[in-house]
Amino acid sequence: MRRSSIPFILATLLALATNAQAQEPGPSPDPLPGPGRSLDLGIARYGVSFGNSSRWTGVRINWSDRDVQRVDGLNLTLWRPDGNPDAVLRGIALGVVGPEAAEIHGIAVGLGGIITGRQSSGVAVGGLGIVTHGSRNGIGLAGLGIVSGGEMRGAHLAGLGIVSERGMRGVQLAGLGIVSQRDLGGVQFAGLGIVSEREMAGANLAGLGIVAQSMMRGLNAAGLGVVAQGGAYGLNLAGLGVVGGDRVAGISAAGVALISESDMAGLNAAGAAVIADRRMTGINVAGAAVIAGERLSGLNLAGGAVIAAGELNGINFAIGAVEGGHVARWVNVAGYRVQAPVVQGVSLNGIRLKTDALTGIAAGAYNRIDGTQRGLTIGIFNYAKRLHGVQLGLLNYAGNNRPPYRLLPLVNAHF
């Protein structure tokens, strides 16, 4: 996914962070002291400092930080920092507007927001947002959004969105959206959507949609859709559709359609259709159709049709039709018809069986075998070009019997 396609929350939050850093400092009520100008109550930079001391350990209180190097302990900044690109704050950083530094480790609280250039770790609480151009680790709480230019780990809660350019691990909750430009793992909840531009693993819940541009593993549930451009493995639930660009395996359910552009395996259910472009294995249930582009194996149930372009194996039931492109094996039951070039096992159809070769038992209104029948057919009319077995029905035709035994009522046979 290109950056231009990231949801609007990314643009909003980045703009907020950029504006906070780019604004020229307005006139303050008092002149700002230069770096190192302060009233210090302590020894060897330990104790209590009032003013813009560049290095301090203990308690430091200043109007607006500028060119600070390092503070260990409690740092209280009353106004917005005036350029702090190299500052390292360890301990407790408090700001009426918000602390800003290269690194903040410990507890950071800002009524406006918190901004770090390289790294942020520990507990961070921002009235509007938390922004770091590097990694973010720990616990974060923001009224609007949390943005990390590096990897994000820990637990984070934002009123609008959470965005990481280098992946997320942990627990993330956002009112609107969560976006990771790399791997996403852990537990995520978003009111609208969750997006990972690489792999997604863990438990993910979204009001509208969940999208992974690579593999998806774990528990994924969305009000509308779950989409994995790679494979989808685990438990995937969607009100509208689940789509896998590669293999779909595990338990998957969708209100309308479940689709795999490759193989599908496991327990799969959809209100309308379950479709795999290649092979499908397991238990598959659909209100309208179960369709496999190649082989279909297992227990397959459909209100309309069960269709395999290749082999059809297992127990297949459809109110409409059961169709195989090559061989239909084991048990096939259809309200309308069973059709495949080769049928082996038990075939039950309401209207018609059509095949070139039958081995086993078939029952239905009209059983037509255009090649060889080996076994038993039961119906109103049974037709076999070559019969090696028994036909039971009102009329029975065996093409390899001599006249007048080709067409007989009730019973016909050839051994």
MOLINWO-V666881 format. One record per residue. N is the residue number from 1. RES is the residue in one small letter. SS is DSSP state (H for helix, E for strand, - for the rest). OMEGA is omega as a letter, one per 30 degrees, with the letter a starting at -180 (* if undefined). D_CENTER is the distance of its C-alpha to the mean C-alpha in Angstrom with 2 decimals. Layout:
n: {N;N}
res: {RES;RES}
ss: {SS;SS}
omega: {OMEGA;OMEGA}
d_center: {D_CENTER;D_CENTER}
This chain:
n: {1;2;3;4;5;6;7;8;9;10;11;12;13;14;15;16;17;18;19;20;21;22;23;24;25;26;27;28;29;30;31;32;33;34;35;36;37;38;39;40;41;42;43;44;45;46;47;48;49;50;51;52;53;54;55;56;57;58;59;60;61;62;63;64;65;66;67;68;69;70;71;72;73;74;75;76;77;78;79;80;81;82;83;84;85;86;87;88;89;90;91;92;93;94;95;96;97;98;99;100;101;102;103;104;105;106;107;108;109;110;111;112;113;114;115;116;117;118;119;120;121;122;123;124;125;126;127;128;129;130;131;132;133;134;135;136;137;138;139;140;141;142;143;144;145;146;147;148;149;150;151;152;153;154;155;156;157;158;159;160;161;162;163;164;165;166;167;168;169;170;171;172;173;174;175;176;177;178;179;180;181;182;183;184;185;186;187;188;189;190;191;192;193;194;195;196;197;198;199;200;201;202;203;204;205;206;207;208;209;210;211;212;213;214;215;216;217;218;219;220;221;222;223;224;225;226;227;228;229;230;231;232;233;234;235;236;237;238;239;240;241;242;243;244;245;246;247;248;249;250;251;252;253;254;255;256;257;258;259;260;261;262;263;264;265;266;267;268;269;270;271;272;273;274;275;276;277;278;279;280;281;282;283;284;285;286;287;288;289;290;291;292;293;294;295;296;297;298;299;300;301;302;303;304;305;306;307;308;309;310;311;312;313;314;315;316;317;318;319;320;321;322;323;324;325;326;327;328;329;330;331;332;333;334;335;336;337;338;339;340;341;342;343;344;345;346;347;348;349;350;351;352;353;354;355;356;357;358;359;360;361;362;363;364;365;366;367;368;369;370;371;372;373;374;375;376;377;378;379;380;381;382;383;384;385;386;387;388;389;390;391;392;393;394;395;396;397;398;399;400;401;402;403;404;405;406;407;408;409;410;411;412;413;414;415}
res: {m;r;r;s;s;i;p;f;i;l;a;t;l;l;a;l;a;t;n;a;q;a;q;e;p;g;p;s;p;d;p;l;p;g;p;g;r;s;l;d;l;g;i;a;r;y;g;v;s;f;g;n;s;s;r;w;t;g;v;r;i;n;w;s;d;r;d;v;q;r;v;d;g;l;n;l;t;l;w;r;p;d;g;n;p;d;a;v;l;r;g;i;a;l;g;v;v;g;p;e;a;a;e;i;h;g;i;a;v;g;l;g;g;i;i;t;g;r;q;s;s;g;v;a;v;g;g;l;g;i;v;t;h;g;s;r;n;g;i;g;l;a;g;l;g;i;v;s;g;g;e;m;r;g;a;h;l;a;g;l;g;i;v;s;e;r;g;m;r;g;v;q;l;a;g;l;g;i;v;s;q;r;d;l;g;g;v;q;f;a;g;l;g;i;v;s;e;r;e;m;a;g;a;n;l;a;g;l;g;i;v;a;q;s;m;m;r;g;l;n;a;a;g;l;g;v;v;a;q;g;g;a;y;g;l;n;l;a;g;l;g;v;v;g;g;d;r;v;a;g;i;s;a;a;g;v;a;l;i;s;e;s;d;m;a;g;l;n;a;a;g;a;a;v;i;a;d;r;r;m;t;g;i;n;v;a;g;a;a;v;i;a;g;e;r;l;s;g;l;n;l;a;g;g;a;v;i;a;a;g;e;l;n;g;i;n;f;a;i;g;a;v;e;g;g;h;v;a;r;w;v;n;v;a;g;y;r;v;q;a;p;v;v;q;g;v;s;l;n;g;i;r;l;k;t;d;a;l;t;g;i;a;a;g;a;y;n;r;i;d;g;t;q;r;g;l;t;i;g;i;f;n;y;a;k;r;l;h;g;v;q;l;g;l;l;n;y;a;g;n;n;r;p;p;y;r;l;l;p;l;v;n;a;h;f}
ss: {-;-;H;H;H;-;-;H;H;H;H;H;H;H;H;H;H;H;H;H;H;H;-;-;-;-;-;-;-;-;-;-;-;-;-;-;-;E;E;E;E;E;E;-;-;E;E;E;E;E;E;-;-;-;E;E;E;E;E;E;E;E;-;-;-;-;-;-;-;E;E;E;E;E;E;E;E;-;-;-;-;-;-;-;-;-;-;E;E;E;E;E;E;E;E;-;-;-;-;E;E;E;E;E;E;E;E;E;E;E;-;-;E;E;E;E;E;E;E;E;E;E;E;E;E;E;-;-;E;E;E;E;-;-;E;E;E;E;E;E;E;E;-;-;E;E;E;E;-;-;-;E;E;E;E;E;E;E;-;-;E;E;E;E;-;-;-;E;E;E;E;E;E;E;-;-;E;E;E;E;-;-;-;E;E;E;E;E;E;E;-;-;E;E;E;E;-;-;-;E;E;E;E;E;E;E;-;-;E;E;E;E;-;-;-;E;E;E;E;E;E;E;-;-;E;E;E;E;-;-;-;E;E;E;E;E;E;E;-;-;E;E;E;E;-;-;-;E;E;E;E;E;E;E;-;-;E;E;E;E;-;-;-;E;E;E;E;E;E;E;-;-;E;E;E;E;-;-;-;E;E;E;E;E;E;E;-;-;E;E;E;E;-;-;-;E;E;E;E;E;E;E;-;-;E;E;E;E;-;-;-;E;E;E;E;E;E;E;-;-;E;E;E;E;-;-;E;E;E;E;E;E;E;E;-;-;E;E;E;-;-;E;E;E;E;E;E;E;E;-;-;E;E;E;E;E;E;E;E;E;E;E;E;E;E;E;E;E;E;E;E;E;E;E;E;E;E;E;E;E;E;E;E;E;E;E;E;E;E;E;E;E;E;E;E;E;E;E;-;-;-;-;-;-;-;-;E;E;E;E;E;E;E;E;-}
omega: {l;a;a;a;l;a;a;a;l;a;a;a;l;l;l;a;a;a;a;a;a;a;l;a;l;l;l;a;a;l;a;l;l;l;l;l;a;l;a;l;a;a;l;l;l;l;a;a;l;a;a;l;a;l;a;l;a;l;a;a;a;l;a;a;l;l;l;l;a;l;l;a;l;l;l;l;a;a;a;l;a;l;a;a;a;a;l;a;l;a;a;l;a;l;l;l;l;l;l;a;l;l;l;a;a;a;l;a;l;l;l;a;a;a;l;a;a;a;l;l;a;a;l;l;l;l;l;a;l;a;l;l;l;a;l;a;l;a;a;l;a;l;l;a;l;a;l;l;l;a;a;l;l;a;a;a;a;a;l;a;l;a;l;a;a;l;a;l;l;a;l;l;a;l;l;a;l;a;l;a;l;a;l;a;l;a;a;l;l;l;l;a;l;a;l;a;l;a;l;a;l;a;a;a;a;l;a;a;l;a;l;a;l;a;l;a;l;l;a;a;a;a;l;a;l;a;l;l;l;l;l;a;l;a;a;a;l;l;a;a;l;a;l;l;l;a;l;a;l;l;a;l;a;l;a;a;l;a;l;l;l;a;l;a;l;l;a;a;l;l;a;a;l;a;l;a;l;a;l;a;l;l;a;a;l;l;a;a;l;a;l;a;l;a;l;a;l;l;a;a;a;l;l;a;l;a;l;l;l;a;l;a;l;l;a;a;l;l;l;a;l;a;l;a;l;a;l;a;l;a;l;a;a;l;a;a;l;a;l;l;l;l;a;a;a;l;l;a;a;a;a;l;l;a;l;a;l;l;a;a;l;l;l;a;a;l;a;l;a;l;a;l;l;a;a;l;l;a;l;l;l;a;l;l;l;a;l;a;a;l;l;a;l;l;a;a;l;a;a;l;l;l;g;a;l;a;a;l;l;a;l;a;l;a;*}
d_center: {15.03;18.53;19.51;20.88;17.54;16.29;16.42;19.89;19.45;19.66;22.85;24.27;23.84;25.09;27.96;28.84;28.97;30.95;33.40;33.98;34.99;36.78;39.05;42.65;43.99;46.17;49.54;49.48;52.23;53.62;53.91;51.29;52.79;52.23;50.46;52.32;54.47;54.25;56.33;55.62;56.79;56.36;57.27;55.66;52.67;52.06;52.51;52.01;51.69;52.05;51.15;49.32;49.88;47.86;47.56;47.90;47.23;47.55;47.41;47.14;47.43;47.40;47.30;45.08;44.01;44.92;44.80;44.16;43.78;42.81;43.02;42.63;42.85;42.65;42.32;42.83;42.64;44.02;43.16;40.58;40.90;42.85;41.25;40.12;38.46;39.54;39.57;38.20;38.07;37.88;38.27;38.02;37.57;38.34;38.65;39.73;37.96;35.79;36.17;35.56;35.92;34.75;33.55;33.33;33.11;33.58;33.49;33.19;33.74;34.26;34.88;33.73;31.25;30.98;30.93;31.01;31.48;30.52;29.07;28.47;28.32;29.11;28.97;28.66;29.26;29.46;30.67;28.89;26.73;26.24;26.23;26.59;26.87;26.29;24.33;23.73;24.00;24.75;24.46;24.16;24.84;25.26;26.28;24.43;22.22;21.65;21.54;21.72;22.85;22.28;19.99;19.24;19.65;20.51;20.01;19.90;20.29;20.84;22.00;20.22;17.84;17.02;16.89;17.28;18.44;18.22;15.23;14.72;15.43;16.34;15.91;15.20;15.93;16.55;18.11;16.43;13.78;12.44;12.45;12.66;14.46;13.98;12.08;10.35;11.21;12.56;12.13;11.04;12.06;12.66;14.82;13.32;10.19;8.11;8.18;8.56;11.14;10.93;9.19;6.79;8.40;9.60;9.17;7.26;8.94;9.63;12.56;11.50;8.14;4.77;5.11;5.55;9.08;9.45;8.36;5.38;7.52;8.44;8.03;5.24;7.48;8.42;11.92;11.50;8.47;4.89;5.42;5.56;9.18;9.86;9.52;7.12;9.17;9.90;9.51;7.13;9.02;9.62;13.06;13.30;11.14;8.44;8.92;8.95;11.32;12.60;13.04;11.16;12.69;13.02;12.87;11.06;12.55;12.69;15.62;16.54;15.00;12.91;13.21;13.15;15.08;16.38;16.92;15.58;16.73;16.82;16.91;15.51;16.62;16.60;19.18;20.25;19.08;17.37;17.71;17.53;19.30;20.76;21.28;20.05;21.04;20.98;21.15;20.01;20.93;20.95;23.19;24.29;23.50;22.08;22.37;22.21;23.37;25.11;25.76;24.69;25.48;25.36;25.62;24.70;25.49;25.48;27.42;28.28;28.01;26.82;27.07;26.84;28.11;29.18;30.16;29.50;29.88;29.82;30.22;29.36;30.15;30.04;32.14;32.58;32.52;31.57;31.82;31.59;32.22;34.25;34.80;33.92;34.59;35.06;34.77;34.05;34.71;34.63;36.29;37.31;37.31;36.38;36.57;36.24;38.70;39.08;38.68;39.15;39.27;39.41;38.84;39.31;39.32;40.65;42.13;41.97;41.23;41.44;41.44;43.59;43.84;43.57;43.87;43.76;44.14;43.33;44.18;43.99;46.15;46.43;45.75;46.26;46.35;47.39;47.97;48.74;48.28;48.51;48.46;48.81;47.99;48.69;48.80;50.98;51.36;50.55;50.87;50.86;52.27;53.05;53.21;53.23;52.92;53.57;52.89;53.40;53.58;55.87;56.12;55.25;55.56;55.85;56.57;58.09;60.66;64.16;65.50;66.03;63.29;60.39;59.76;60.50;59.81;58.22;57.93;57.79;57.37;57.77;57.78}
